[in-house]
Amino acid sequence: MALSPSIYAQDEVSVFDEVVVSGTRSEQSIKNVPSSVTKVSAEQIEDNLATDVKQALKYEPGVQVNGQGRFGMQDFTVRGMSGSRVKVLIDGVQQPASYNPGAEVMRKNSNTIEVDTLTAIEINKGPSSTLYGSDALGGTVLMRTKNPEDMLEPGDDTHVGLKTGYASVNDEYKATVELANRSGDWESMVIYTYRDGHETETHGDGADITGPNRGAADPYDIASHNVLAKVFYQINDNHRVGLTGEYYTRSADGSILSGEGRDGGMPGYIYTNVRGEDEDQRYRIGFEHEWLADLVAFDSLNWSLNWTESEAEHNSYDHTEAKGNRNRVRSGKDDSLQFDLQMQKSLEFATSRHELTYGVSASNESFALDYRDYDLDNGKNKAGSEEVPSSDSEKRAIFVQDQMFFMDDKMVVTAGLRYDDFTATPDEQSGLKEHNSDALTSRLGMVYHWNQNLSTYAQYSEGFRSPTIYEMYYDKDHTMFGYRIESNPDLKPEESQSYEIGVRANGRIGAMELSAFYNDYKNFISSQTTMDGSVEVTTNENIGKARIYGSEFKGSLWLDEAFGAPMGSYVRLSMAYLDGEDKQTGETLDTIAPFTTVVGLGYDAPSELWGSALTVTMAAAKDEWQDKDADANLEAPSYTVVDLTAYYRPVSDLTLRAGLFNAFDEKYWQYQDLEGATATTEGIDRRTQPGRNWGVTLDYAF
C-alpha cells in the first residue's frame, strides 16, 4: 500500500540492490529474486515514528495489519490472504497463529512484538511454502531482530543507545536502552524497551458515552516490557555459536464502557460493571551454530534450536442479575521446540554457477486452553467450557533450492522443492482421533537482466496450509440450545498456486517495479451447517475455491536529477490493485483490499542534518462483500490521509524526529474493521481509525 519515504534520495544503491533473506532463505539482492519481496528497515520504522508493527507497515502495498481495541494486533493480510494463511517468523522461528473462537472474552493475538528490537521486516508476497512450509499459503512475514554487528563498528567496539519518545495517539511514553560490545572473539548485546500508555484513540467525533453505541475507544491502561539479549562467540575461523534470549510482557486493564447495559438476549442478562484485565507474554531461548566447512557436500552449515512459549490470560469482569458478580478467566498457551538445519553449496561450471540451499526442519508444538468461571459473590468457581481440547502437533520437512546463474549472471533461475509432513494429536480424554497430512510444493522462477538498469521476472510457486487445531477439533454438543458443532479431523490442507510477472528498472533519475499476479486457491476450509431434525449441525469442510489477482507498482523519482530541484528532493509513488472472488458463489472476498495509492514527497539535506517527508494515502471505497446482502452491509468509505514527518541532527549522534499524522483529521475506517457491519450494528464509530495525532522521538547513540 505504499512507499518508503525514508530511503535517502541520493543513495547510490538502488532499493533493488537491497539484501533480503525471505526470498531465498539466504542473503540475496532483491534484483535476483523472481517475485515481489518488500523490506522495511529499522531506519524506515524510526523515521515513520512507528510504535508497533501496524504503524511500521502502514505504507506497504498489498499488506494490511488487522486488529484493534482491547486485544490489539491480530494478524496480517497479504494480497487478500489473512490469519494462519500468512506465516509469521521472528529470526526464522515460527510464531503461533492468532486464536479467535469468536467469543468476546477470549483472544490470543500476535501482539507481543517490540519494533525497537527489529532491524528489518520482510514480506514475501504470494505462496512461499517451498521456503517455509505450512501456513505460507498466501505469503510470509519475516521479522529480523538486531544483532551486535548492526550497532558496532569493525574491530573491538562498544555501543550505547538511548531512545525515548511520546505518541499522542495512545498517550504513550517509551524508553529504550541498547548496549552492545565486541571484545576479541565475543559479541554481545542487550536491548530493553518499556512502554506506558493507554488505548489507541478512535476518531475524535465518536460519542464519549457509556453503552453499546459508544463511539470512543474503551479506556485502557497498557504497559509493556521487552528484553532481548544475544551473545556470540567466534570459536575459530570456521565456527561461530550464538545464544538468544527474549522476554516480552504486556499488561492491560480498563473499563469496557461499550459493554455497559448490553443485552445478553436472555432474561436477567443485562451487563454492568464490565471491565477487563489482560496479560500477554512471550518467551524465546535459542541456540545457533554457523560452520564454514568448505566440504564437498556443503560450503556452510547453519543449524538452530529454539524454544518458544506464548501465553494470553484475560480476566473479564461483569455483573448480571442472573449470574451476579463474576470473573470469566480465559487463557491460552502455545509451546514449541523448533529445529532448523540449512546447508549451502556453490558450484561453478563452464557456462553457469549454482547456489544450492538444502536442509531439514522439525518442530513439536502444543496448544492448551484453560477456562474457569469465578462467582465473586460466594467465592465459588468452576471450569469453563473450552472450545477445543489440548493438542500436540509435529511438523517435519525436507527442502532443496537451486539458484542458477547463466550468461554472466544476466539470467537467474530459481527452482525449489519441499516436502512437509504434519501430525496433530488431541488429548486422549477428548475421544477425537489423530490427524495426518502431508504436502509436496514446488517453485520455479526466472529473472532476466536486459542490462544493468532493466530486468524482468516471472515465477510459479505453490503453497499449502495444514488445518488448525481449532478447525479440526472444535466439538461441542449444545443440542439443548438448538445447535451442535462437530469436529472433523479428516480435513485436508488448503492449497494455492501462484503466477507472477514483473519488471524492475533503475537509473540516474529513479527506480520502479511493476508486478502482476494471479493466485488460485482450493480446498478452502469453511463451516457448513445442516439440520438434524430441529438441531443445527455445523462442521468444517474442504469446499472453498477462490482466485485473487492484481497488480502493484512502486517507484521513486530523484527530483534533483530529473528537474534540477534542490539536491536531496524526491517523490515516491505506489499503487496496489486487488480483485478476487469465491469461485463457487462468484462473490468478492471480504479480504480484498480497495485500490490504494500512496504518494510521498521528501527532502534529505546533503549534509544529512535534517529532512522531511509528506505522505498522502488514498484508498477507494469497499462496497462489495462476500455472501452478504449488499444493501445491508456497510460500505467502507474512501479516504485520503496526510502525514508529515521530519528529523533533525544537531550533532552526529543525536537525532530528533517528529510527526503529524492524519493532519487534516480525516474520519475513516479500514475496510477490514467493517467486515460484517450493517446499518444496525452498534458502535460503528468505535471502529474508526485515529484522528489528528502527533509524536516525537529522541535517539542518542555513542
N, C-alpha and C positions, 0 to 999 in steps of 0.2 A: 504494500500500500504506500510505498514511498521511497524517499531518498535519504541520503546520508549527508546532511549539510555540514557535518563537522570534518569531513575529509578536506585537507588543505587544497585549495585550487591550484597551487603551484607545485604540487608534488610531481617529481619526475616519473614516479612509478604509477602506472595506471591501476585503477581498482581491480582490473582483471589480472594483474600480476600478484594480487594478494594470495598468501598461502592459507589454505584451508585443509582440514582433516576429514570433514564429514563426507566429502565427495568420493574418496577412495580408501578411507581408513588409514591413510598415511599423509604426511605433509606433501601438498601438491598445489601448484599455481592454479587459480581458478580458470585461467585461459586454456588449460588442458583437461578440464572436467566437462564431459559431454552432457551436462544438464544444468539446471538453474540451482545455484548454491548462493545463499546470502550470508554475509558475515557482518556482524555488528561488533565493533571493537570496544574495549574499555574506554577509550578516548571519546568515542561517539556517545556511549552511555553517560559519561561525565558531562560532556558538552550539552547534552539534552536534559541535564539535571534529573535523570530518571531515578526514582526511588524504589522501583520494583520492575519486574520483568515486563509487565504490561506496558509501562511507560517506555521501557527500553526498546520495544518492538513496535511502537505505535506508528512508525513511518514506513514499515516494511511491506512491500507489495505482496498481496495474496496471503497475508498472515494476520490472524486475529488472536488475541488472548482473551479468554472468556472468564466470567465470574465477577461478582460484585456483592456488596453487602456483608453480612455477618461472617461468611466463610471465605471471603477473599477469592484470589485467583483459583480457577478450577482446572482449565486445560487449554490446549491450543487448537486452532483451526488453521489448517494449511490447505489452500486450494480446495476448500469445501469439505475436507475430512477433519473430524474432531474427535475428542475423547481418547479412548485407547487405540484409535486408528492412527494416531500420531505418536511415535516413540520419543520419549524424553530421556536423555542421558546427561549425567554430570561426570566429566572426566572419564567418559566411556562406561560409566556404571548406570545401568538401567534404573529409572525411578518408577515406583508403582503408579498405576493409573488412578485418577480420582475415583472415589466411590460415592455414588449418589443414588440411594434407594428411593428417592422421591419424597421421603419424609422430611418435614421442615426442621426436625431436631437433630438430624444426622447428615453430615457431610465429612468426607475425608479428602481434602483438596490438596493440590500441589502448591501450597502457599508457604513453603519453607525454604525459599531460595533467596540468598542475600546477594544483590547485584554488586556490592562493593568488593566481593571476592572474585568477580569474573574478569577474565582477560578477553573473552570473546563469547558471543553466541552465534552459532552457525545453524542454518536451516537448510536441510536438503529437501527440496520440494519434489513431491511425487514419490511413488513407491520406491523403497530402498531396502527391501528385505534381503537382497543378496549381500548387503553390507552388514545389516544389523538385526535381521531375523524378524520374529513375530512383532506385531504392533506397528511396524514401519509400512503399513498398508498405504497410508496417504502421505508419509513424509517422516522426517526425523529432526528433532531439535536437540542439538548437541551444545551443552554449555561447558566451557573450559575455565577452570579456576586458575588463579595466578600461581606461578612457580617463582622460586627465588630469583632465577635469571631474568624474569620480567622486570625486576626492580633494581638489579645490581649492575654495575659497570664491570668490564672484564678485569680479572685479577681479584685479589683479596679486596673486599669492599663491604661496607655497612650502609644500610638504607633505613631511614626513619621517615615515615609519612604520617601526617596528621590531617584528618578531614573532618569538617563539621558543616552542617547545613540546616536549612529550615524550608519546609514546604507548607504553604498556606492551605493547599487542597485538603489536607488532613491534620493541619496544625502539628506537624511532625518535626521534631528535632532529632538529628543524628550525630553520632561521633564515631569515627573510625581511626584505629591506630594500626599502622603497618610497621613491622620490624623484619628485616631480612639481613642475612650475613653470609659471607663466603670467607672461609679460612682454610687455605690449603685445599684438601680434598672434600671438605664438608661444606654443605649449603643448608641453610635453614631459614624459616620464615614463620611468622605468626601474624594473622590479621584478626582483629576483634572489632565488631560493629555493634553499636547499641542504638536502637531507635525507640522513641517515645512519642506517641501521637494519639490520634483519635480516628473515628470513622472517616472514610473518604466522602466528601460532600457530594450531593447531587446539585442540580441547578438551583440557584438561589430563589426562584419564584415558586418552588414547591411548598405546599401548605405545611407549616410547622405546627401540626395538630396531633392529637392522640387518637388512634383508631386506624382501621384498615385503609382509610383514604389519605393517610399521612403521605405527604409528598417529599418531605425532607428525609435524609438518611437517619436510621435509628442511631441514637448516641452510644458510642462505644469508646472505651479506653483500650488502647493497644500498645503493647511493648514487645520488643524482640531483642534477643541476644544471639550473636553468631561468632563462633571461634573456629578458625581454620588454621591448622598447623601442619607444616611439612618439613621433613629433613631428608637430605640426600647425601650419600657417601660414594665417592668415586674410588672403588676398590683398587682398580688399576686402569690402564688404557682401554681395556675391553669390557669391564664390568662396572655397572652403576646400580645401586639399590636405593629405594626410597620408601618412606613411611608417611602416610597421610592420616590425619585425624580431623574430624569436623563435628561440631555440635551446634544445632540450631534449636531455639525455643521461642515460641510466640504465645503470649498470653493476651486474652481479650475478655472484657466483661462490660456489660451495659444493659440498659433498659430497652426492651423491644417494644417501643411505643406503638408501632404499627400493629402489634398483636393485641393491644388492649381493646376489649369489647368484641373481639372476633367471635362469631357464632360457629360452634363446632358441628352444628347440624343435628344435634340430639338434645332432648330436654336436659337442662342443668349444665350445659357446656358453653357458657359464656365466659371467655377467658379474661382474667385481670391479673395484675401484679406479674406481668410477663417480663422475664429477664434471662440473660444467658451468661455463662462463664465458660470460656473455651481455652484449651491448652493444646498446642501442636508442637511436636518435637521430631527432630531427625538427627540420627547419629550415623557416622561413617568412619570405619577404620580400614585402611587399605595398605597393601604392600606391593611393590613393583620392582622388577628386575630387568635391566637392559643389558644385553650381551652382544657386543660387536664381535662376531665369531669368525667371519670370512671363511666359512666352510663350504664344501661342495653343495650341501643341502640348503644352506641359508647364509646370507651375509650378516644378518642381525636377527635377534630373537628378543621379543618382549613378552613378559608374562606378568599378570597381576592377579591378586586375590583380594576381594573387597567384601566386607560385611557391612550391611546397612540395616537400619531399623527406623521406621517412621510410625508415629502414633498420634492419633487425634482423640481428645476427650471433650465432650460437650455436655455441660450441665444446663438443662433447660427448666427454669422455674416458672410456675404459674399457679393460679387459683381458679377453681370452678366450683359451683355448688355441688356437682356430682362427685368430684374427687377431692375437694378441699385443697390444701396447700401441698404441692408435690414437687419433686425434682426427678426428671427423667434423664438418667445418665446414659450417654451413648458413646462408646469408644470403639475404635478400630485400630488394628495394628498389622503392619506388614514387616516381615523379616526376610532377608535374602542373603545368600552367600554366593558370590559370583566369581567365576574363574575365566580368564581370557588369555589365550596364547596366540601370538601372531608372529609370523616369520616373514622375512623379505629376502628376495634374491634378485640380483641384477645379472642379466645375460646379454652378451654382446655378440652379434652375428655380422656377416658382411654387409647386409642391407637393412638391418634392423637391430633394435635393442629392446629388451623386455624388463619390466619391473614386476616381478611376481610377489604377490601377497597371499599368504595362506595361513590357516590355523584352525583352532577349535575354540569353542566356548561352552560353558556349562553353568547352570545356576540351580540352586534349590531355594524355593520360596515358600513362605507360609502366610496365610491371612486368617485373622480371627476377629470376631466381634464379641463385645461384652456389654450387654444391656442390663440395666437394673432400674427399677422404679422405686422411689422413696416417698412414703407418706409422711410428710413433715409434721402433721398434727399428732400422730400417735407413735412416731418413731419406727414404724414397721417398713420393711422393704421386701421386694420380690423380684425375681428375674424378669427382665423384659422380653418381648417377643423379637428374636433376632431373625433377620431375613434369610441369611444363608449360614450353613454350618462352617465350622473351622475347617480349612482345607490346606493341603500341601500341594505344591506343583514342582515339576522338574522340567528343565529345558536343556537340550543337548544340540550342538550344531557343529558342522564342519564346513569350511568355506575356502574358496580359491578365487583369485582375481589376477588377470594378466593385463598390464597396461603396456601396449606395444607402440613403439615409435618407429615410423618409416620415413623415407625420403628426407633425410637430415632433419627429422623432428617436425616436418611440415604436416604429417598425418599421424594422429594419435588415436589408436583403437583400444578401447577398454572392454574386456569381457569378464563376466563373473558368474559364479555358480555357488549355491549354498543349499545344504540340506539341514532341516530343523526337525527335531522330534520333541513332542510335548506330552506330558502326562500330568493329570490332576487327580488327586485323591482326597475325597471328603472324609470327615470324621466318621469312624465306623458306626457310631451311635445314630447317625443320620439315616442309615439304611440306603443311601444313594450309592450308585456304582461309580467306578473309576472311569475317567475319560482318557482316551489316547488318540492322538492325531499327529500327522507329520506333513511336511511340505518341501518341495524342491522348487527353488526360484532361480531365475537366470536374468542376466543383464548383458546388453551389447550396445556400445556407443562409440561414436567417432567424432573427432574434432579435426577439421582441416584448416590449416593456416595458409591462406592465399598469399599473404605477405605479413610483415611484422605488424601491420595495422588492421588487418581484416581476417576474421576466421568465422567459420560456420560449424555447427554441430548438430548431431541427431542421436537419439537414444531410444532404445526399447528396454523397459525394465518391468519386473514383476514384484508384487508384494502380497503378503498374507497377514492375517491376524487370527490367532487362536481365540476361541471363545473364552470369555472371562468367567471367573468363579460365580459371579452374580448371575450371568446369563444362563449358566448350566444348572446351578443348584438352588435357585430360589424355589422353595417348595413349602407352601403354606395352605392349610385347609381352613377356609373361612366360610364353610357351607352355611353356617348359621346366619351369616351376613349376606348370603346370596352369591358368593363367588369363591373360586378356588384357583390357586396358582400351582402349576405342576412343573417339576424340574424336567430338563432334557439334556442329560449328559452325552447324547449322541450327536450334538451339534457338530457341524464341520467348520473348518476355518474359512473365514472370508478371504476372497482372492481379488487381486487387481492386476490389470495390465495397462501400461502407460507408454505413450508415444510422444516424443518431444523433439522439436527442431528449433534452432535459434541461430542468431548471427551476433557477433561481437565486433566492435570497431573502436579504435582509439587512435588519436593523433595529436598534433600540436594544439588544436583548439578544443579538444574534449574527448569524450568516450561515450559509448552507448551499447546497450544489449537489448535485443528484441527476441522474445521466445513465444512459441505457440505449443499447446499441449492438448492431448486427448487421453482421458483416463476411463477405463472400463472396469466396473466392479460387479462381482456376482457373489452369491451365497450370503448376502447381507442377512444378518441376524435381526429379526424383528418379532414382536409379540403378536400372537394370533389368538382371537377369542372365539369360542364356540359355546353352544348351550347344551348342558346336560340336564334335561328337564327344565327346572326353573333356576338352575345354578349356572353362572358364567364361569367358564373354564378357560384360563389364559396360560399359554405356554410359548416359549421361544422356538422359532423355526428358521431354517435357512431358505428364505423365499425371495429376498430382495435382489434386484438388479438395478444398477444405476450407471449413468455416464456423466462425466464432468469434463468440460473443455473450456479453453480460454486462451488469453494471451497477456503478456506482461511486457512493459517497456520501462527501461530506466536509462537515463543519460545525464551527462554533465557537460557544460559548456564553459570554458575559461573565457570570460568576457574581455580580459585584458588582451589576450592573443587574438580573439575574433574581431573585436570592435575598438581596440585601443582604450578600453576603460582602465581605471586605476589598477595597478598591479595587485593581484590578490582577489579580484572580483570574480564571482562565478554564479552560475544558475544551474539548478538541478531539477529534473522533471522525472516523475514516474507515474505510470498508469497501470491499472490492473483490471482486466475484464474477465468475468467468470460466468459461465452458464452451465446448466446441467439439469437432469431430470431423473425421476424414478421411471425406469424403463417399462414397468408394468402398468403404472397408472398414467404416465405422461405428465405428472405434476412436477413442478420445480422443487428442488430440495431446499429445506429450511436453512441449510448451512451455506448456501450460495450467497456470497457477499455481493452487494451492489457495486457498480462501476465506480472506481475511486481514482482520483488524481491528486498528486501532491507536487507542489511547486515550491522550490526553495531558492531564495536569493541571498547570497552571502558575501562577506568580505573578510579576508585574513591579511592583516598588515604584514608586509615583507619582513618587518622586524620581529614578527611573532609575538609582539607585546599585547596586541588586542585584536578583536574580531567580533563579528556579529552575524546572525542569520535570521531571516524572516521566512517562515514556513507556512504555507497555506494548504490545508487539507480539504478536499471537496469530495463528498460522497453522494451518489444518486439515491433516490428513494428505493426502498424494497417493498413492493406491493403484491408480490406473489409468494404464496406459502404452500407447503405440501399437505395434501389431504385435509384441507380446512375450507370452510365456507369463505370464499374471497370477500364477500360482502361484510362478514362479521369480523374477520381477523384485522387487527390494526395494521396500518401502513407505517413502516419506519420512514419518516420524512427525510428528504435530502438535507444536507447541511454543509456549511463552509466554516472552518475553524482556522484562526490565525494565531500563530505562536511566534514569539520574538525572544531570541537568546543572545547573550553577549558574554565575552570573557575579557579579562584584563590581567596582565602580569606585570606588576610594578617592579618585581625582581624575578630572577630566573627561576627560583624555587617556590614562588608563591603565585597561586592562580585564584582569582576571584571570578565566579560565574554567577550570572543572574538570568532569570527567565520570566517572561509574562506569557501565560498560556490562556487560550481562548480569549484573546484580547478584546473582542467585541461582544463577549458574554452571550454567545450563541446557545440557545436551548436546543439540545439534540439528544437522540438516543442511538446507541449502537444497535444494529439490526438484530443481533443475537439476543439482546435483552428484551426484545418484544416478541420473541417466538411464543406462540400460543396465546397472546394477549388479545382481548376483544374489547368492544366498547363498554362492556360491563365489568371489566377487570378493575379491581380496586388498586389504588396507589400507583398509577402509571407514572406519575411524576417522580416517584421514588426510584424509578429505573433510569432516569436521565443521567447523562454524564456531567461532570463538574462545570460550573460557570467560570467566570474570570478568576484566575488564581495566579500566584507567583511563587518563586522560590529563589534561594540564594545558597551557594556553597563556597567554602574556602578550603583550599588544599595547600599544604605546606610540606615539602619533602626536602630532606637533606641527608 
